[in-house]
Amino acid sequence: MNIVVDTNIFVSEVIKDSVTRRLIMKSDHLLFIPEIVLDELKKYEEYIIKKSDLSKEEYFIVVMKLLQHMQIISARSLLPY
């Protein structure tokens, strides 16, 4: 199964160490993330860090760990859907 992770899901995974985060990290499914999510992460970085109570370094570690389990796709590839 292919799963596209949107901005809301990704940000919630960063903010809270939840069941969703653990499922993403252990998933055998193909996970995709639209490149626009990366723009949103940059735009709201300070807000996400504040909400998560993570340091900036911890924030980047969590983001990188999550991204290791996903393939970044262009927004253009999602247009048909």
N, CA, C and O atoms as CSV, one atom per row, in Angstrom:
chain,resi,resn,atom,element,x,y,z
A,1,MET,N,N,0.840,-1.166,0.000
A,1,MET,CA,C,0.000,0.000,0.000
A,1,MET,C,C,0.895,1.241,0.000
A,1,MET,O,O,1.921,1.270,0.680
A,2,ASN,N,N,0.508,2.256,-0.756
A,2,ASN,CA,C,1.192,3.543,-0.781
A,2,ASN,C,C,0.402,4.528,0.072
A,2,ASN,O,O,-0.820,4.620,-0.039
A,3,ILE,N,N,1.109,5.259,0.920
A,3,ILE,CA,C,0.468,6.222,1.808
A,3,ILE,C,C,1.140,7.574,1.629
A,3,ILE,O,O,2.365,7.684,1.666
A,4,VAL,N,N,0.309,8.614,1.433
A,4,VAL,CA,C,0.820,9.979,1.345
A,4,VAL,C,C,0.573,10.646,2.696
A,4,VAL,O,O,-0.555,10.696,3.186
A,5,VAL,N,N,1.648,11.153,3.281
A,5,VAL,CA,C,1.576,11.817,4.573
A,5,VAL,C,C,1.471,13.320,4.327
A,5,VAL,O,O,2.351,13.913,3.704
A,6,ASP,N,N,0.394,13.931,4.815
A,6,ASP,CA,C,0.220,15.372,4.584
A,6,ASP,C,C,0.866,16.191,5.704
A,6,ASP,O,O,1.399,15.638,6.666
A,7,THR,N,N,0.810,17.495,5.564
A,7,THR,CA,C,1.451,18.398,6.521
A,7,THR,C,C,0.920,18.199,7.934
A,7,THR,O,O,1.701,18.132,8.883
A,8,ASN,N,N,-0.382,18.105,8.082
A,8,ASN,CA,C,-0.971,17.963,9.416
A,8,ASN,C,C,-0.482,16.707,10.123
A,8,ASN,O,O,-0.142,16.751,11.305
A,9,ILE,N,N,-0.446,15.610,9.420
A,9,ILE,CA,C,0.019,14.357,10.013
A,9,ILE,C,C,1.494,14.461,10.369
A,9,ILE,O,O,1.902,14.077,11.465
A,10,PHE,N,N,2.292,14.980,9.443
A,10,PHE,CA,C,3.731,15.062,9.691
A,10,PHE,C,C,4.026,15.962,10.890
A,10,PHE,O,O,4.834,15.607,11.749
A,11,VAL,N,N,3.383,17.112,10.950
A,11,VAL,CA,C,3.624,18.036,12.061
A,11,VAL,C,C,3.184,17.404,13.382
A,11,VAL,O,O,3.876,17.541,14.391
A,12,SER,N,N,2.062,16.727,13.387
A,12,SER,CA,C,1.616,16.080,14.628
A,12,SER,C,C,2.588,14.989,15.065
A,12,SER,O,O,2.769,14.764,16.261
A,13,GLU,N,N,3.215,14.311,14.105
A,13,GLU,CA,C,4.227,13.301,14.438
A,13,GLU,C,C,5.447,13.943,15.079
A,13,GLU,O,O,6.054,13.366,15.981
A,14,VAL,N,N,5.803,15.125,14.621
A,14,VAL,CA,C,6.957,15.834,15.177
A,14,VAL,C,C,6.630,16.355,16.576
A,14,VAL,O,O,7.447,16.239,17.489
A,15,ILE,N,N,5.453,16.920,16.742
A,15,ILE,CA,C,5.083,17.543,18.013
A,15,ILE,C,C,4.969,16.520,19.139
A,15,ILE,O,O,5.394,16.780,20.265
A,16,LYS,N,N,4.403,15.373,18.839
A,16,LYS,CA,C,4.146,14.403,19.903
A,16,LYS,C,C,4.667,13.024,19.516
A,16,LYS,O,O,4.437,12.544,18.406
A,17,ASP,N,N,5.370,12.403,20.448
A,17,ASP,CA,C,5.820,11.025,20.249
A,17,ASP,C,C,4.611,10.123,20.467
A,17,ASP,O,O,4.338,9.677,21.581
A,18,SER,N,N,3.908,9.871,19.395
A,18,SER,CA,C,2.620,9.191,19.482
A,18,SER,C,C,2.659,7.839,18.781
A,18,SER,O,O,3.678,7.418,18.233
A,19,VAL,N,N,1.519,7.186,18.824
A,19,VAL,CA,C,1.356,5.915,18.118
A,19,VAL,C,C,1.593,6.127,16.628
A,19,VAL,O,O,2.211,5.291,15.969
A,20,THR,N,N,1.105,7.238,16.102
A,20,THR,CA,C,1.282,7.530,14.677
A,20,THR,C,C,2.761,7.604,14.326
A,20,THR,O,O,3.184,7.050,13.311
A,21,ARG,N,N,3.541,8.273,15.142
A,21,ARG,CA,C,4.979,8.370,14.870
A,21,ARG,C,C,5.614,6.980,14.866
A,21,ARG,O,O,6.406,6.657,13.981
A,22,ARG,N,N,5.270,6.180,15.836
A,22,ARG,CA,C,5.850,4.828,15.904
A,22,ARG,C,C,5.402,3.971,14.718
A,22,ARG,O,O,6.184,3.172,14.202
A,23,LEU,N,N,4.161,4.131,14.290
A,23,LEU,CA,C,3.680,3.381,13.123
A,23,LEU,C,C,4.443,3.783,11.862
A,23,LEU,O,O,4.817,2.930,11.057
A,24,ILE,N,N,4.669,5.078,11.696
A,24,ILE,CA,C,5.418,5.562,10.537
A,24,ILE,C,C,6.827,4.994,10.549
A,24,ILE,O,O,7.338,4.552,9.520
A,25,MET,N,N,7.447,5.009,11.715
A,25,MET,CA,C,8.840,4.555,11.829
A,25,MET,C,C,8.973,3.049,11.562
A,25,MET,O,O,10.028,2.582,11.132
A,26,LYS,N,N,7.910,2.304,11.816
A,26,LYS,CA,C,7.986,0.844,11.672
A,26,LYS,C,C,7.196,0.319,10.474
A,26,LYS,O,O,7.105,-0.893,10.273
A,27,SER,N,N,6.638,1.205,9.697
A,27,SER,CA,C,5.763,0.798,8.594
A,27,SER,C,C,6.520,0.079,7.484
A,27,SER,O,O,7.648,0.433,7.139
A,28,ASP,N,N,5.871,-0.931,6.942
A,28,ASP,CA,C,6.394,-1.626,5.771
A,28,ASP,C,C,5.782,-1.075,4.483
A,28,ASP,O,O,6.119,-1.520,3.386
A,29,HIS,N,N,4.886,-0.109,4.627
A,29,HIS,CA,C,4.236,0.500,3.467
A,29,HIS,C,C,5.146,1.556,2.857
A,29,HIS,O,O,6.048,2.077,3.512
A,30,LEU,N,N,4.891,1.859,1.590
A,30,LEU,CA,C,5.609,2.952,0.943
A,30,LEU,C,C,4.979,4.258,1.392
A,30,LEU,O,O,3.786,4.488,1.193
A,31,LEU,N,N,5.790,5.105,1.997
A,31,LEU,CA,C,5.303,6.382,2.517
A,31,LEU,C,C,5.854,7.515,1.661
A,31,LEU,O,O,7.045,7.561,1.351
A,32,PHE,N,N,4.970,8.421,1.289
A,32,PHE,CA,C,5.348,9.556,0.456
A,32,PHE,C,C,4.974,10.843,1.173
A,32,PHE,O,O,3.989,10.902,1.910
A,33,ILE,N,N,5.778,11.867,0.943
A,33,ILE,CA,C,5.506,13.176,1.522
A,33,ILE,C,C,5.681,14.225,0.423
A,33,ILE,O,O,6.735,14.290,-0.209
A,34,PRO,N,N,4.662,15.039,0.195
A,34,PRO,CA,C,4.783,16.090,-0.830
A,34,PRO,C,C,5.860,17.104,-0.427
A,34,PRO,O,O,5.989,17.454,0.746
A,35,GLU,N,N,6.616,17.561,-1.401
A,35,GLU,CA,C,7.712,18.493,-1.121
A,35,GLU,C,C,7.231,19.772,-0.452
A,35,GLU,O,O,7.995,20.422,0.263
A,36,ILE,N,N,5.982,20.136,-0.674
A,36,ILE,CA,C,5.439,21.350,-0.057
A,36,ILE,C,C,5.424,21.243,1.467
A,36,ILE,O,O,5.460,22.260,2.159
A,37,VAL,N,N,5.370,20.027,1.988
A,37,VAL,CA,C,5.404,19.838,3.438
A,37,VAL,C,C,6.719,20.378,4.006
A,37,VAL,O,O,6.745,20.921,5.110
A,38,LEU,N,N,7.793,20.228,3.261
A,38,LEU,CA,C,9.093,20.741,3.719
A,38,LEU,C,C,9.069,22.265,3.820
A,38,LEU,O,O,9.652,22.848,4.733
A,39,ASP,N,N,8.383,22.901,2.865
A,39,ASP,CA,C,8.223,24.359,2.921
A,39,ASP,C,C,7.419,24.766,4.151
A,39,ASP,O,O,7.747,25.741,4.827
A,40,GLU,N,N,6.373,24.011,4.429
A,40,GLU,CA,C,5.537,24.297,5.596
A,40,GLU,C,C,6.329,24.104,6.892
A,40,GLU,O,O,6.166,24.868,7.842
A,41,LEU,N,N,7.176,23.092,6.924
A,41,LEU,CA,C,8.008,22.870,8.112
A,41,LEU,C,C,8.928,24.058,8.373
A,41,LEU,O,O,9.093,24.490,9.514
A,42,LYS,N,N,9.520,24.576,7.309
A,42,LYS,CA,C,10.379,25.761,7.450
A,42,LYS,C,C,9.570,26.961,7.945
A,42,LYS,O,O,9.989,27.681,8.852
A,43,LYS,N,N,8.426,27.153,7.340
A,43,LYS,CA,C,7.590,28.305,7.658
A,43,LYS,C,C,7.145,28.298,9.131
A,43,LYS,O,O,7.113,29.345,9.777
A,44,TYR,N,N,6.806,27.122,9.649
A,44,TYR,CA,C,6.259,27.021,11.000
A,44,TYR,C,C,7.234,26.378,11.997
A,44,TYR,O,O,6.822,25.911,13.060
A,45,GLU,N,N,8.498,26.358,11.655
A,45,GLU,CA,C,9.508,25.694,12.485
A,45,GLU,C,C,9.477,26.164,13.943
A,45,GLU,O,O,9.417,25.338,14.854
A,46,GLU,N,N,9.515,27.453,14.166
A,46,GLU,CA,C,9.538,27.978,15.540
A,46,GLU,C,C,8.275,27.593,16.313
A,46,GLU,O,O,8.342,27.245,17.492
A,47,TYR,N,N,7.143,27.658,15.648
A,47,TYR,CA,C,5.877,27.271,16.274
A,47,TYR,C,C,5.897,25.795,16.653
A,47,TYR,O,O,5.504,25.437,17.764
A,48,ILE,N,N,6.347,24.941,15.749
A,48,ILE,CA,C,6.395,23.498,16.003
A,48,ILE,C,C,7.352,23.190,17.151
A,48,ILE,O,O,7.047,22.368,18.015
A,49,ILE,N,N,8.494,23.841,17.157
A,49,ILE,CA,C,9.463,23.626,18.237
A,49,ILE,C,C,8.858,24.019,19.583
A,49,ILE,O,O,9.009,23.305,20.574
A,50,LYS,N,N,8.181,25.145,19.607
A,50,LYS,CA,C,7.556,25.607,20.848
A,50,LYS,C,C,6.478,24.625,21.314
A,50,LYS,O,O,6.427,24.278,22.494
A,51,LYS,N,N,5.625,24.179,20.403
A,51,LYS,CA,C,4.548,23.241,20.740
A,51,LYS,C,C,5.082,21.893,21.200
A,51,LYS,O,O,4.484,21.245,22.058
A,52,SER,N,N,6.194,21.473,20.638
A,52,SER,CA,C,6.720,20.137,20.919
A,52,SER,C,C,7.597,20.081,22.168
A,52,SER,O,O,7.877,19.000,22.686
A,53,ASP,N,N,8.029,21.245,22.650
A,53,ASP,CA,C,8.983,21.310,23.762
A,53,ASP,C,C,10.308,20.626,23.423
A,53,ASP,O,O,11.010,20.143,24.311
A,54,LEU,N,N,10.637,20.590,22.151
A,54,LEU,CA,C,11.922,20.053,21.712
A,54,LEU,C,C,12.903,21.200,21.535
A,54,LEU,O,O,12.511,22.330,21.246
A,55,SER,N,N,14.174,20.897,21.711
A,55,SER,CA,C,15.183,21.886,21.339
A,55,SER,C,C,15.256,21.903,19.815
A,55,SER,O,O,14.705,21.023,19.154
A,56,LYS,N,N,15.925,22.888,19.269
A,56,LYS,CA,C,16.062,22.962,17.813
A,56,LYS,C,C,16.787,21.716,17.293
A,56,LYS,O,O,16.420,21.165,16.255
A,57,GLU,N,N,17.801,21.286,18.011
A,57,GLU,CA,C,18.552,20.084,17.607
A,57,GLU,C,C,17.664,18.840,17.662
A,57,GLU,O,O,17.688,18.023,16.742
A,58,GLU,N,N,16.889,18.693,18.722
A,58,GLU,CA,C,15.982,17.541,18.834
A,58,GLU,C,C,14.933,17.571,17.727
A,58,GLU,O,O,14.580,16.532,17.168
A,59,TYR,N,N,14.447,18.749,17.420
A,59,TYR,CA,C,13.475,18.921,16.342
A,59,TYR,C,C,14.035,18.392,15.024
A,59,TYR,O,O,13.381,17.615,14.331
A,60,PHE,N,N,15.252,18.820,14.685
A,60,PHE,CA,C,15.859,18.367,13.437
A,60,PHE,C,C,16.105,16.859,13.436
A,60,PHE,O,O,15.963,16.208,12.401
A,61,ILE,N,N,16.468,16.311,14.573
A,61,ILE,CA,C,16.678,14.861,14.663
A,61,ILE,C,C,15.372,14.120,14.386
A,61,ILE,O,O,15.352,13.163,13.612
A,62,VAL,N,N,14.291,14.556,15.013
A,62,VAL,CA,C,12.988,13.912,14.810
A,62,VAL,C,C,12.559,14.024,13.350
A,62,VAL,O,O,12.123,13.042,12.750
A,63,VAL,N,N,12.683,15.217,12.784
A,63,VAL,CA,C,12.285,15.432,11.382
A,63,VAL,C,C,13.101,14.509,10.466
A,63,VAL,O,O,12.542,13.860,9.582
A,64,MET,N,N,14.393,14.454,10.673
A,64,MET,CA,C,15.252,13.628,9.813
A,64,MET,C,C,14.930,12.146,9.968
A,64,MET,O,O,14.926,11.411,8.981
A,65,LYS,N,N,14.664,11.702,11.181
A,65,LYS,CA,C,14.303,10.294,11.400
A,65,LYS,C,C,13.008,9.947,10.683
A,65,LYS,O,O,12.891,8.884,10.075
A,66,LEU,N,N,12.036,10.853,10.758
A,66,LEU,CA,C,10.773,10.606,10.066
A,66,LEU,C,C,10.963,10.601,8.548
A,66,LEU,O,O,10.427,9.743,7.847
A,67,LEU,N,N,11.724,11.560,8.058
A,67,LEU,CA,C,11.938,11.651,6.603
A,67,LEU,C,C,12.697,10.452,6.048
A,67,LEU,O,O,12.562,10.130,4.868
A,68,GLN,N,N,13.481,9.798,6.873
A,68,GLN,CA,C,14.206,8.608,6.416
A,68,GLN,C,C,13.256,7.491,5.997
A,68,GLN,O,O,13.639,6.588,5.253
A,69,HIS,N,N,12.027,7.557,6.474
A,69,HIS,CA,C,11.045,6.513,6.171
A,69,HIS,C,C,10.088,6.919,5.048
A,69,HIS,O,O,9.123,6.214,4.755
A,70,MET,N,N,10.371,8.066,4.426
A,70,MET,CA,C,9.468,8.590,3.408
A,70,MET,C,C,10.214,8.991,2.152
A,70,MET,O,O,11.399,9.322,2.177
A,71,GLN,N,N,9.490,8.951,1.069
A,71,GLN,CA,C,10.027,9.426,-0.204
A,71,GLN,C,C,9.363,10.761,-0.519
A,71,GLN,O,O,8.136,10.865,-0.522
A,72,ILE,N,N,10.171,11.777,-0.781
A,72,ILE,CA,C,9.650,13.101,-1.108
A,72,ILE,C,C,9.185,13.096,-2.558
A,72,ILE,O,O,9.903,12.653,-3.456
A,73,ILE,N,N,7.972,13.598,-2.770
A,73,ILE,CA,C,7.414,13.644,-4.123
A,73,ILE,C,C,7.037,15.087,-4.467
A,73,ILE,O,O,6.756,15.903,-3.589
A,74,SER,N,N,7.039,15.372,-5.759
A,74,SER,CA,C,6.694,16.723,-6.207
A,74,SER,C,C,5.178,16.919,-6.122
A,74,SER,O,O,4.406,15.968,-6.242
A,75,ALA,N,N,4.777,18.158,-5.914
A,75,ALA,CA,C,3.349,18.487,-5.876
A,75,ALA,C,C,2.713,18.173,-7.231
A,75,ALA,O,O,1.548,17.781,-7.299
A,76,ARG,N,N,3.466,18.343,-8.281
A,76,ARG,CA,C,2.971,18.074,-9.633
A,76,ARG,C,C,2.510,16.625,-9.787
A,76,ARG,O,O,1.536,16.350,-10.488
A,77,SER,N,N,3.206,15.709,-9.137
A,77,SER,CA,C,2.842,14.289,-9.257
A,77,SER,C,C,1.511,13.982,-8.566
A,77,SER,O,O,0.909,12.939,-8.821
A,78,LEU,N,N,1.051,14.882,-7.696
A,78,LEU,CA,C,-0.217,14.678,-7.005
A,78,LEU,C,C,-1.402,15.285,-7.722
A,78,LEU,O,O,-2.545,15.006,-7.362
A,79,LEU,N,N,-1.158,16.112,-8.735
A,79,LEU,CA,C,-2.229,16.811,-9.441
A,79,LEU,C,C,-3.334,15.887,-9.945
A,79,LEU,O,O,-4.507,16.246,-9.838
A,80,PRO,N,N,-3.014,14.722,-10.485
A,80,PRO,CA,C,-4.110,13.856,-10.957
A,80,PRO,C,C,-5.036,13.381,-9.843
A,80,PRO,O,O,-6.139,12.909,-10.121
A,81,TYR,N,N,-4.612,13.495,-8.601
A,81,TYR,CA,C,-5.403,12.979,-7.491
A,81,TYR,C,C,-6.125,14.086,-6.778
A,81,TYR,O,O,-6.843,13.832,-5.812
